[in-house]
Amino acid sequence: MDARQLRYFLAVVDAGSVHRAAERLYVAQPSVSQALRALERDLGSLLFHRTGRRLVLTAAGHALVAPAREVMRGLDLARATVEAVDGLLGGELVIASMPSQSVSPLADLIAAFAAVNPLVRITVRAASTPADVGRMLTTGDAELGVVAVSPSTTALPGLAALRLETQRFAVLGRDEAALPSGDPVRPADLAGAALIVGQPGTGMRAVADAVRGEATGSRFVVEVEHREAVLPLVLAGVGIAVVSDSWRALAQAAGAAVRALDHADFLEVSLVSRPGRLSPAAAAFHALADAKAADID
Protein backbone atom coordinates (compact mmCIF):
# COMPACT_ATOMS: atom_id res chain seq x y z
CA MET A 1 0.00 0.00 0.00
CA ASP A 2 1.32 3.46 -0.87
CA ALA A 3 0.10 7.05 -0.90
CA ARG A 4 -0.53 7.03 -4.65
CA GLN A 5 -2.88 4.06 -4.35
CA LEU A 6 -4.79 5.72 -1.53
CA ARG A 7 -5.02 8.97 -3.47
CA TYR A 8 -6.39 7.14 -6.50
CA PHE A 9 -8.81 5.17 -4.30
CA LEU A 10 -10.21 8.37 -2.76
CA ALA A 11 -10.45 10.00 -6.17
CA VAL A 12 -12.63 7.13 -7.37
CA VAL A 13 -14.75 7.35 -4.22
CA ASP A 14 -15.30 11.09 -4.73
CA ALA A 15 -15.76 10.93 -8.51
CA GLY A 16 -17.91 7.80 -8.61
CA SER A 17 -16.04 6.14 -11.48
CA VAL A 18 -12.53 5.32 -12.64
CA HIS A 19 -13.00 7.40 -15.79
CA ARG A 20 -13.94 10.60 -13.95
CA ALA A 21 -11.27 10.00 -11.31
CA ALA A 22 -8.61 9.69 -14.01
CA GLU A 23 -9.76 12.97 -15.53
CA ARG A 24 -9.53 14.75 -12.19
CA LEU A 25 -6.09 13.25 -11.50
CA TYR A 26 -4.83 14.03 -15.03
CA VAL A 27 -3.64 10.44 -15.47
CA ALA A 28 -4.54 7.63 -17.84
CA GLN A 29 -7.54 5.51 -16.85
CA PRO A 30 -5.54 2.22 -16.83
CA SER A 31 -3.21 3.72 -14.21
CA VAL A 32 -6.12 4.23 -11.84
CA SER A 33 -7.52 0.74 -12.49
CA GLN A 34 -4.13 -0.87 -11.92
CA ALA A 35 -3.62 1.05 -8.67
CA LEU A 36 -7.02 -0.09 -7.39
CA ARG A 37 -6.32 -3.74 -8.25
CA ALA A 38 -2.91 -3.56 -6.54
CA LEU A 39 -4.49 -2.03 -3.43
CA GLU A 40 -7.15 -4.73 -3.33
CA ARG A 41 -4.49 -7.45 -3.67
CA ASP A 42 -2.46 -5.92 -0.86
CA LEU A 43 -5.48 -5.69 1.45
CA GLY A 44 -6.92 -9.04 0.40
CA SER A 45 -10.40 -7.56 -0.03
CA LEU A 46 -12.53 -6.12 -2.79
CA LEU A 47 -13.05 -2.42 -2.31
CA PHE A 48 -15.73 -1.90 -4.97
CA HIS A 49 -18.58 -3.85 -6.47
CA ARG A 50 -18.37 -3.36 -10.23
CA THR A 51 -21.79 -3.05 -11.88
CA GLY A 52 -21.19 -2.05 -15.48
CA ARG A 53 -19.41 1.28 -15.41
CA ARG A 54 -20.56 2.04 -11.87
CA LEU A 55 -18.46 1.34 -8.81
CA VAL A 56 -20.14 0.82 -5.44
CA LEU A 57 -18.11 0.61 -2.24
CA THR A 58 -18.04 -2.74 -0.48
CA ALA A 59 -18.04 -2.95 3.33
CA ALA A 60 -14.22 -3.10 3.19
CA GLY A 61 -14.16 -0.07 0.92
CA HIS A 62 -16.32 1.92 3.32
CA ALA A 63 -14.00 0.94 6.16
CA LEU A 64 -10.97 2.22 4.26
CA VAL A 65 -12.28 5.69 3.39
CA ALA A 66 -11.74 7.40 6.76
CA PRO A 67 -8.23 5.94 7.39
CA ALA A 68 -7.22 6.79 3.82
CA ARG A 69 -8.32 10.40 4.27
CA GLU A 70 -6.41 10.52 7.55
CA VAL A 71 -3.22 9.33 5.82
CA MET A 72 -3.60 11.90 3.04
CA ARG A 73 -4.27 14.67 5.57
CA GLY A 74 -1.10 13.67 7.41
CA LEU A 75 0.95 13.82 4.22
CA ASP A 76 -0.52 17.20 3.29
CA LEU A 77 0.23 18.50 6.79
CA ALA A 78 3.82 17.25 6.61
CA ARG A 79 4.34 18.89 3.22
CA ALA A 80 2.76 22.18 4.31
CA THR A 81 4.77 22.27 7.54
CA VAL A 82 8.05 21.90 5.67
CA GLU A 83 7.05 24.49 3.08
CA ALA A 84 6.17 26.97 5.85
CA VAL A 85 9.59 26.89 7.51
CA ASP A 86 10.44 30.18 5.81
CA GLY A 87 6.93 31.61 6.11
CA LEU A 88 3.59 30.99 4.38
CA LEU A 89 4.80 31.29 0.81
CA GLY A 90 1.97 29.30 -0.69
CA GLY A 91 -0.38 26.43 -0.02
CA GLU A 92 -4.13 26.16 0.27
CA LEU A 93 -6.62 26.64 3.08
CA VAL A 94 -10.12 25.17 2.76
CA ILE A 95 -12.87 26.59 4.97
CA ALA A 96 -16.45 25.33 5.18
CA SER A 97 -18.96 28.04 6.04
CA MET A 98 -22.66 28.53 6.42
CA PRO A 99 -23.97 31.16 3.96
CA SER A 100 -24.79 34.05 6.32
CA GLN A 101 -21.50 33.70 8.16
CA SER A 102 -19.55 33.75 4.89
CA VAL A 103 -20.88 37.31 4.54
CA SER A 104 -19.79 38.17 8.08
CA PRO A 105 -17.49 37.52 9.87
CA LEU A 106 -15.68 35.27 7.36
CA ALA A 107 -15.26 37.85 4.59
CA ASP A 108 -13.44 40.28 6.92
CA LEU A 109 -11.28 37.49 8.35
CA ILE A 110 -10.24 36.35 4.88
CA ALA A 111 -9.42 39.93 3.87
CA ALA A 112 -7.18 40.37 6.91
CA PHE A 113 -5.50 36.99 6.38
CA ALA A 114 -4.93 37.55 2.65
CA ALA A 115 -3.33 40.92 3.32
CA VAL A 116 -0.61 39.17 5.35
CA ASN A 117 -0.45 35.90 3.39
CA PRO A 118 -1.21 36.82 -0.23
CA LEU A 119 0.21 33.59 -1.70
CA VAL A 120 -2.06 31.24 0.26
CA ARG A 121 -5.06 30.20 -1.83
CA ILE A 122 -8.29 30.11 0.16
CA THR A 123 -11.25 27.96 -0.86
CA VAL A 124 -14.62 28.49 0.85
CA ARG A 125 -16.99 25.54 0.60
CA ALA A 126 -20.71 26.11 1.09
CA ALA A 127 -22.49 24.33 3.95
CA SER A 128 -26.19 24.82 4.65
CA THR A 129 -26.21 23.67 8.28
CA PRO A 130 -23.76 23.17 11.17
CA ALA A 131 -23.99 19.41 10.54
CA ASP A 132 -22.81 19.97 6.96
CA VAL A 133 -19.77 21.84 8.27
CA GLY A 134 -19.06 19.00 10.68
CA ARG A 135 -19.19 16.40 7.92
CA MET A 136 -16.77 18.39 5.76
CA LEU A 137 -14.28 18.61 8.60
CA THR A 138 -14.67 14.94 9.46
CA THR A 139 -14.12 13.77 5.88
CA GLY A 140 -11.21 16.16 5.30
CA ASP A 141 -13.02 18.24 2.66
CA ALA A 142 -12.23 21.29 4.80
CA GLU A 143 -9.79 22.06 7.60
CA LEU A 144 -11.67 24.90 9.29
CA GLY A 145 -15.36 25.68 9.52
CA VAL A 146 -17.56 28.63 10.45
CA VAL A 147 -20.87 27.78 12.12
CA ALA A 148 -23.69 29.66 13.81
CA VAL A 149 -25.79 27.95 16.47
CA SER A 150 -28.17 28.97 19.22
CA PRO A 151 -26.46 29.40 22.62
CA SER A 152 -28.26 26.36 24.02
CA THR A 153 -26.62 24.13 21.39
CA THR A 154 -23.08 22.77 21.43
CA ALA A 155 -21.38 24.10 18.29
CA LEU A 156 -20.43 20.64 17.05
CA PRO A 157 -19.63 17.74 19.38
CA GLY A 158 -16.11 16.42 18.93
CA LEU A 159 -14.77 19.59 17.31
CA ALA A 160 -12.71 22.38 18.85
CA ALA A 161 -14.57 25.70 18.75
CA LEU A 162 -13.35 29.30 18.96
CA ARG A 163 -16.19 31.77 19.55
CA LEU A 164 -16.00 34.67 17.11
CA GLU A 165 -19.05 36.85 17.72
CA THR A 166 -22.73 37.00 18.59
CA GLN A 167 -25.31 37.73 15.89
CA ARG A 168 -28.87 38.86 16.49
CA PHE A 169 -31.64 38.96 13.88
CA ALA A 170 -33.02 41.54 11.48
CA VAL A 171 -35.88 41.95 9.02
CA LEU A 172 -35.29 42.90 5.37
CA GLY A 173 -37.81 44.59 3.09
CA ARG A 174 -37.67 45.95 -0.46
CA ASP A 175 -38.13 49.49 0.86
CA GLU A 176 -39.30 51.33 3.96
CA ALA A 177 -42.95 50.88 2.98
CA ALA A 178 -42.53 47.09 3.00
CA LEU A 179 -41.74 47.03 6.74
CA PRO A 180 -43.66 48.15 9.83
CA SER A 181 -42.69 51.44 11.38
CA GLY A 182 -40.51 51.38 14.44
CA ASP A 183 -37.14 49.81 15.16
CA PRO A 184 -36.89 47.13 16.44
CA VAL A 185 -39.79 45.32 14.83
CA ARG A 186 -41.83 43.00 17.03
CA PRO A 187 -42.90 39.65 15.53
CA ALA A 188 -46.55 40.58 16.09
CA ASP A 189 -46.02 43.66 13.89
CA LEU A 190 -45.46 41.31 10.93
CA ALA A 191 -49.06 40.10 10.89
CA GLY A 192 -50.09 39.04 7.38
CA ALA A 193 -46.53 39.21 6.05
CA ALA A 194 -45.22 37.03 3.24
CA LEU A 195 -41.95 35.57 4.56
CA ILE A 196 -38.92 34.36 2.60
CA VAL A 197 -37.21 31.69 4.69
CA GLY A 198 -34.28 29.31 4.60
CA GLN A 199 -34.31 25.58 5.07
CA PRO A 200 -35.08 23.82 8.37
CA GLY A 201 -32.15 23.05 10.66
CA THR A 202 -30.72 26.58 10.80
CA GLY A 203 -30.98 29.35 13.38
CA MET A 204 -32.52 31.69 10.81
CA ARG A 205 -35.30 29.22 10.07
CA ALA A 206 -35.98 28.60 13.76
CA VAL A 207 -36.54 32.33 14.31
CA ALA A 208 -38.69 32.58 11.17
CA ASP A 209 -40.82 29.73 12.53
CA ALA A 210 -41.21 31.61 15.82
CA VAL A 211 -42.12 34.83 14.00
CA ARG A 212 -44.82 33.07 11.99
CA GLY A 213 -46.26 31.73 15.23
CA GLU A 214 -46.61 35.26 16.65
CA ALA A 215 -47.51 37.13 13.46
CA THR A 216 -51.18 36.44 12.78
CA GLY A 217 -51.89 35.55 9.16
CA SER A 218 -48.24 35.51 8.10
CA ARG A 219 -47.12 32.77 5.74
CA PHE A 220 -44.00 31.34 4.15
CA VAL A 221 -44.10 32.45 0.53
CA VAL A 222 -40.68 31.06 -0.49
CA GLU A 223 -38.44 28.48 1.15
CA VAL A 224 -35.00 28.69 -0.42
CA GLU A 225 -31.93 26.53 0.19
CA HIS A 226 -29.68 28.94 -1.72
CA ARG A 227 -29.49 31.72 0.84
CA GLU A 228 -27.70 33.99 -1.62
CA ALA A 229 -31.10 34.27 -3.34
CA VAL A 230 -32.79 35.75 -0.25
CA LEU A 231 -31.73 39.37 -0.85
CA PRO A 232 -32.62 39.39 -4.59
CA LEU A 233 -36.05 37.96 -3.72
CA VAL A 234 -36.56 40.69 -1.13
CA LEU A 235 -35.50 43.41 -3.57
CA ALA A 236 -37.89 41.98 -6.16
CA GLY A 237 -40.76 42.49 -3.72
CA VAL A 238 -41.57 38.79 -3.27
CA GLY A 239 -41.69 39.15 0.50
CA ILE A 240 -39.72 40.10 3.58
CA ALA A 241 -36.98 38.00 5.19
CA VAL A 242 -35.82 37.29 8.71
CA VAL A 243 -32.03 37.00 8.59
CA SER A 244 -29.05 37.16 10.89
CA ASP A 245 -27.62 40.61 11.43
CA SER A 246 -24.59 39.68 9.33
CA TRP A 247 -26.69 40.64 6.28
CA ARG A 248 -27.27 44.23 7.45
CA ALA A 249 -24.41 46.01 5.65
CA LEU A 250 -24.88 44.07 2.42
CA ALA A 251 -28.65 44.61 2.40
CA GLN A 252 -28.33 48.34 3.07
CA ALA A 253 -25.71 48.70 0.33
CA ALA A 254 -28.14 47.01 -2.08
CA GLY A 255 -30.89 49.47 -1.17
CA ALA A 256 -33.05 47.24 1.03
CA ALA A 257 -34.72 48.47 4.20
CA VAL A 258 -33.39 46.86 7.39
CA ARG A 259 -34.89 46.73 10.88
CA ALA A 260 -33.69 44.97 13.99
CA LEU A 261 -36.00 42.16 15.12
CA ASP A 262 -37.20 42.28 18.70
CA HIS A 263 -36.59 38.61 19.49
CA ALA A 264 -34.73 36.90 22.29
CA ASP A 265 -32.90 34.37 20.12
CA PHE A 266 -29.37 35.00 18.88
CA LEU A 267 -26.57 33.03 17.28
CA GLU A 268 -23.11 32.20 18.56
CA VAL A 269 -20.68 32.19 15.63
CA SER A 270 -17.63 29.96 16.02
CA LEU A 271 -14.58 28.86 14.08
CA VAL A 272 -14.40 25.07 14.39
CA SER A 273 -11.71 22.52 13.62
CA ARG A 274 -10.86 18.90 14.24
CA PRO A 275 -8.81 18.27 17.41
CA GLY A 276 -5.10 17.96 16.76
CA ARG A 277 -2.48 19.80 14.82
CA LEU A 278 -3.52 22.28 12.12
CA SER A 279 -1.63 23.01 8.92
CA PRO A 280 0.49 26.19 9.08
CA ALA A 281 -2.05 28.12 7.00
CA ALA A 282 -4.98 26.98 9.15
CA ALA A 283 -3.02 27.69 12.34
CA ALA A 284 -2.22 31.22 11.12
CA PHE A 285 -5.87 31.83 10.21
CA HIS A 286 -7.00 30.49 13.59
CA ALA A 287 -4.55 32.77 15.41
CA LEU A 288 -5.79 35.80 13.46
CA ALA A 289 -9.42 34.93 14.24
CA ASP A 290 -8.54 34.45 17.91
CA ALA A 291 -6.90 37.88 18.07
CA LYS A 292 -9.89 39.58 16.40
CA ALA A 293 -12.34 37.79 18.70
CA ALA A 294 -10.33 38.97 21.70
CA ASP A 295 -10.52 42.55 20.41
CA ILE A 296 -14.33 42.28 20.13
CA ASP A 297 -14.61 40.98 23.70
N, C-alpha and C positions, 0 to 999 in steps of 0.2 A: 504494500500500500504506500502511495506517495501523494504529495500535495497536488500534483497535476491530476491524478485520478479523482481525488476528492473534489477538486474544482470543476472537473468535467461532470461528475455525478451531480453536484448541486446545480450546475447549469441546466442539465436535463430536467431536474426536478422543477426548477423555476420556469423553464421554457415549455415543458410539456412534451417535447419530442427531441430526438437526436438531431434532426435537421435544423430546427430553430436554435437549438443549443450551439451547434456548429457555427451558424451564422453569427450569433452573439459573441462567440469566442474567436471568430475570424480564423477558424481552422477547418480542415477538410472533414467531412462527415465520417469517413472511415476511422479517422483518428479518435473521434469521440466514442464510436462503437467499440473499437479495440480497447480503449481505456476502461470502459464499463465492463467488458468481458474479463479483462485482467483483474479488475477489482473484485468481481464476483468469484473468480477462481481463488483469489487470495483469501477471501472471507468464507468461502465454501457455502455461499448462499446466493440465491437469486435475489436481485434487488428490484427488478421490475417484472411485471407480467406484460408480455408483448401481445397486444391484440390488434393485428394489422399494423397501422402506422402509429397507433397510440401506445404509450407506455404508462402503466399504472403501478404505483409503488406496492411492493409486497410488504408483509409485516417486518421483514428484515430491513427493507429499504426505509420504511418509516423510522425504524430504530436508529438508523445511521444518520439521518438528516441533522439532528441536533448536535451530535458529536462532531460531524463533519464541519458544520458551521463554526463550532467552537475552535477547531483546529485552524480554519482559515482566518478567523478573527485573531487568533494568537500570532499567526504569521504576519498578518497585516500590522498588528501592533508592534511586533519586533522590527519590521521594516520601517515603520513610521518613527519609532523611537530612535533608531540609528540615524535616519535622515534629519531628525530634529536636533542632533547634537550641536550644530552650529546655528540653531534658530529654525523657526517654521518657514522654510524656504519653498514649501509646496505641500502636496498632499490634499486629501479630501476629508470633509466633515459632513456627515449625513445626519440631519435632524428631522424627526417626525413631529408634526405640530397640528393641533386642532385649528380649524380655519380662523376663528376670531382672534386667537392668540398669535397667529402668524402676522396679523395686522399690528397688534401690540400685545406684549412687549417684544416679540421676536424680531420684528423689522429693525427696531432701534438697536437691539443687541448685535444683530448681524452687521449693521452699519459701523458700530464701534469696533467690532472684531476685525472687519475687513480693512478698516483704516490702519490697523496695526499689523495685520497679516494679509497683505493684498494678494499673495501667491497661493493661499489656501482656497481651494474650490469648495463652496458650500452648496449642498443639495438639501432642499426642504421637501420632505415627503408629506403628502396630505393624509390626515387621519381624522375621521369624523367624530370619534368618541375616545375617551381615555383608554378604553380597552383596546382600541385599534393601535394607539401609541404603544401600549404594553406589548402587544404582539410583535410589532416591528422591532422593538428593542430585544425581545426574547429570541427572535429568529435571526437577529443580526442585520436586518434591513436598515436599521438606523442605530447610531451610537448614543444620541441624546434625544430627549423628547420634551415637548412643552404641552402640559395638560392644564385644564381648569376643572375643578371639582368643588362641590359644596363643602363647607367647613366640617360637616358631620361625616364626610366620606374620606377614607384613607386614599391618598393620591393614587397609588397603585401598589398593592401588596407585593413585597419582594424586590422593590426597586428603591434606590436611594433618591430622595427628593430634596431639592433646594427651593424654598419658597421665594418667589419673585415679587409678587404684588397681589393686592386684592382688587377685584373688579366688581362694581355694582352694575345695575341694569338701567337701560334707557329705552325710550320709545322714539322710533323714526317715522316721519310722515313726509309726503311729497312737498308740502309747504306748511306755513303756519296754520292755514285754514283747515288742514287735515287733522290737526291735533287739538285736544281740549286746551282751553286757556289754563294758565297756572303752571308753575314749575316748583316742585315735582308733580307729576301726574299720578293720581290714585287709580288703581285698577278699576274701581267702580265708575270712574269718569270715562272709561272706554266702552260703555254700554253701547251695543249695536255695532261695534267696530268689526271690520273685516281684517283678520290677522294673518300675516305671513309668518310661518313658523319653520323651524328646522326639524330634524328627525328626532324621534324619541331616544332617550339615553344620554342627553346632553343637559347641562345646566340651563341653557337658554330655553330649551323646550319645556323643562320643568316649570320655569317661571311663566312661560306662555300658557301652560295648562292651568296654573293658579290664577292668572289674570282672567282667562275665559270663565273660570268658576265664579269670579266676583263681578265680572262685567256682564250684566244682563243682556241677552240677545246677541252677544258677540259670537263670532264663528271663525273657524280656520278656513280661509279662502284658498291658500296655497301652502302645501307642505313641501319643502325643497331640501334635498340632500346637499346640493351644491350651494353652500352658504354664500359664495361669491355672487350668487344671483339675487340675494336678498335686497341689496341696495338698488340695483336696477329696477326690480319689481316695485319697490317703494316709489322711486322717482317716476315710474310709469303710471302711478296712481292706482295700482292693483289693490293696495291695502296698506296698513301700517305694520311695523315690525317691532317686537320686543327683542332687544339684542344686548350683549354685554357692552359696558361703557368703552371698551377698546375701539368700537366703531365710531365714536363721537367725532374725532377730528376728520376722519375720512368722509363721513356723511355730511358734515358741515361744509367741507371743501367742495363736495359735489352739489351743494345747494339744497340739501334736505333739511327739514326742521327736526330739531333734536330736543327732547325733554328728558329729564331724569325721571325714573320710575320710583314711586313711593312704595317700595317693597322690601321686606326684611331680608330676603335671600341675597347672597353675594357669592362670588367665586374666589377660591384661592388658586392662584396660578403658580405652577411649580415647574422647575427644570428637573427632569427625571433621567436616571441612568441605571444601568445594571451595576450591581455591587462589583467591586474589583477595580483593577487599574484601567484608566482611560488612555486613549491615544494622546500624543502630545497636543494635537489640534483640539480635541475634545476637552482635555484638561485646561488648556488656555482659555477656551470659551467658557468653561465652567467657572474658572477663577474670575473672569471678567463679569459674568452674571452675578457671582457672589458679591463682588465689590459694589456693583450697582444696586443690588438688593439692600446691602448694608447702608448705602447712602440714602435710600428711600426710607428705611426704618429710622 
